[in-house]
Amino acid sequence: MSIAIRPAGANEAAVFAALHGEHFTPAWDAQSFRELMEQDGALALLAVADDEPIGFILGRVVVDEAEILTIGVSQSWQRKGVATLLVNQLARYAIEKGARRIFLEVATDNEAARRLYLSLDFHEVGRRPAYYERPGEARVDAIIMSKEGTLSTSGGRAARGSV
Ligand SMILES: CC(C)(COP(=O)(O)OP(=O)(O)OC[C@H]1O[C@@H](n2cnc3c(N)ncnc32)[C@H](O)[C@@H]1OP(=O)(O)O)[C@@H](O)C(=O)NCCC(=O)NCCS
């Protein structure tokens, strides 16, 4: 089965909300996604396997900086290089729109995402203390990560062609 990455429009906001809800509580609803996807500089991509959405990424470019707002890959499709493809494709589009740096925030307790970004040559540039709520637990810091310069998309490895 092959995996494809394709741009998505605001008319697919509900798909993003459903995928987001697989990972995050509270999930962002379709209206929130629609508003973000309609903003100037928005970049929204879906990963699909045989037309079935299995992953998403939403980012935006403001002047010469890009930001990854959210990303997720359905559990049964994880560790197959899908997020790597999504981040790299978003970076390519961001460069085309004039971005010279790309930023993101990740929770200190999100080991999988931190490792993903490190594998793609992002590095820590700051912290936001107690940024994320954890119901019934202490809040956790956000790590701000950035990838600068030419936004080389050589980091990580390509998705396995056949999964
Ligand atoms: C983080 C997430 C997007 C990674 O998606 P993915 O498609 O599995 O990532 P990839 O297959 O491209 O992984 C690339 C590399 O990242 C690292 N990585 C990814 N998931 C990992 C995990 N669970 N544990 C350790 N390292 C991991 C590895 O270095 C991996 O390379 P390898 O498989 O060759 O070892 C996915 O786990 C997810 O959707 N998590 C829930 C939502 C979330 O946390 N989003 C990020 C918010 S900042």
PDBQT file of the ligand as one rigid body, heavy atoms in Angstrom, charges set to zero:
ROOT
HETATM    1  C1  LIG A 201       4.740  12.069  16.831  1.00  0.00    +0.000 C 
HETATM    2  C2  LIG A 201       4.079  11.364  15.638  1.00  0.00    +0.000 C 
HETATM    3  C3  LIG A 201       3.431  12.430  14.753  1.00  0.00    +0.000 C 
HETATM    4  C4  LIG A 201       5.173  10.622  14.842  1.00  0.00    +0.000 C 
HETATM    5  O1  LIG A 201       4.561  10.085  13.657  1.00  0.00    +0.000 OA
HETATM    6  P1  LIG A 201       5.216   8.861  12.860  1.00  0.00    +0.000 P 
HETATM    7  O2  LIG A 201       4.609   8.819  11.508  1.00  0.00    +0.000 OA
HETATM    8  O3  LIG A 201       5.130   7.632  13.679  1.00  0.00    +0.000 OA
HETATM    9  O4  LIG A 201       6.742   9.315  12.773  1.00  0.00    +0.000 OA
HETATM   10  P2  LIG A 201       7.866   8.717  11.778  1.00  0.00    +0.000 P 
HETATM   11  O5  LIG A 201       7.519   7.308  11.430  1.00  0.00    +0.000 OA
HETATM   12  O6  LIG A 201       8.080   9.666  10.673  1.00  0.00    +0.000 OA
HETATM   13  O7  LIG A 201       9.118   8.699  12.757  1.00  0.00    +0.000 OA
HETATM   14  C5  LIG A 201      10.359   9.296  12.421  1.00  0.00    +0.000 C 
HETATM   15  C6  LIG A 201      11.310   9.139  13.588  1.00  0.00    +0.000 C 
HETATM   16  O8  LIG A 201      10.783   9.805  14.754  1.00  0.00    +0.000 OA
HETATM   17  C7  LIG A 201      11.121   9.060  15.931  1.00  0.00    +0.000 C 
HETATM   18  N1  LIG A 201       9.912   8.498  16.535  1.00  0.00    +0.000 N 
HETATM   19  C8  LIG A 201       8.650   8.552  16.055  1.00  0.00    +0.000 A 
HETATM   20  N2  LIG A 201       7.797   7.942  16.907  1.00  0.00    +0.000 NA
HETATM   21  C9  LIG A 201       8.544   7.496  17.943  1.00  0.00    +0.000 A 
HETATM   22  C10 LIG A 201       8.240   6.788  19.138  1.00  0.00    +0.000 A 
HETATM   23  N3  LIG A 201       6.992   6.409  19.443  1.00  0.00    +0.000 N 
HETATM   24  N4  LIG A 201       9.253   6.511  19.996  1.00  0.00    +0.000 NA
HETATM   25  C11 LIG A 201      10.510   6.882  19.715  1.00  0.00    +0.000 A 
HETATM   26  N5  LIG A 201      10.874   7.551  18.587  1.00  0.00    +0.000 NA
HETATM   27  C12 LIG A 201       9.906   7.852  17.717  1.00  0.00    +0.000 A 
HETATM   28  C13 LIG A 201      12.035   7.945  15.446  1.00  0.00    +0.000 C 
HETATM   29  O9  LIG A 201      13.347   8.463  15.418  1.00  0.00    +0.000 OA
HETATM   30  C14 LIG A 201      11.502   7.717  14.041  1.00  0.00    +0.000 C 
HETATM   31  O10 LIG A 201      12.418   7.059  13.201  1.00  0.00    +0.000 OA
HETATM   32  P3  LIG A 201      12.503   5.429  13.231  1.00  0.00    +0.000 P 
HETATM   33  O11 LIG A 201      11.093   4.897  13.137  1.00  0.00    +0.000 OA
HETATM   34  O12 LIG A 201      13.344   5.109  12.030  1.00  0.00    +0.000 OA
HETATM   35  O13 LIG A 201      13.146   5.092  14.536  1.00  0.00    +0.000 OA
HETATM   36  C15 LIG A 201       3.038  10.313  16.109  1.00  0.00    +0.000 C 
HETATM   37  O14 LIG A 201       3.599   9.518  17.139  1.00  0.00    +0.000 OA
HETATM   38  C16 LIG A 201       1.732  10.922  16.619  1.00  0.00    +0.000 C 
HETATM   39  O15 LIG A 201       0.807  11.151  15.849  1.00  0.00    +0.000 OA
HETATM   40  N6  LIG A 201       1.673  11.174  17.943  1.00  0.00    +0.000 N 
HETATM   41  C17 LIG A 201       0.452  11.734  18.545  1.00  0.00    +0.000 C 
HETATM   42  C18 LIG A 201       0.245  13.193  18.172  1.00  0.00    +0.000 C 
HETATM   43  C19 LIG A 201       1.421  14.053  18.584  1.00  0.00    +0.000 C 
HETATM   44  O16 LIG A 201       2.010  13.874  19.634  1.00  0.00    +0.000 OA
HETATM   45  N7  LIG A 201       1.776  15.022  17.712  1.00  0.00    +0.000 N 
HETATM   46  C20 LIG A 201       2.913  15.911  17.945  1.00  0.00    +0.000 C 
HETATM   47  C21 LIG A 201       2.551  17.076  18.776  1.00  0.00    +0.000 C 
HETATM   48  S1  LIG A 201       3.967  18.180  18.944  1.00  0.00    +0.000 SA
ENDROOT
TORSDOF 0
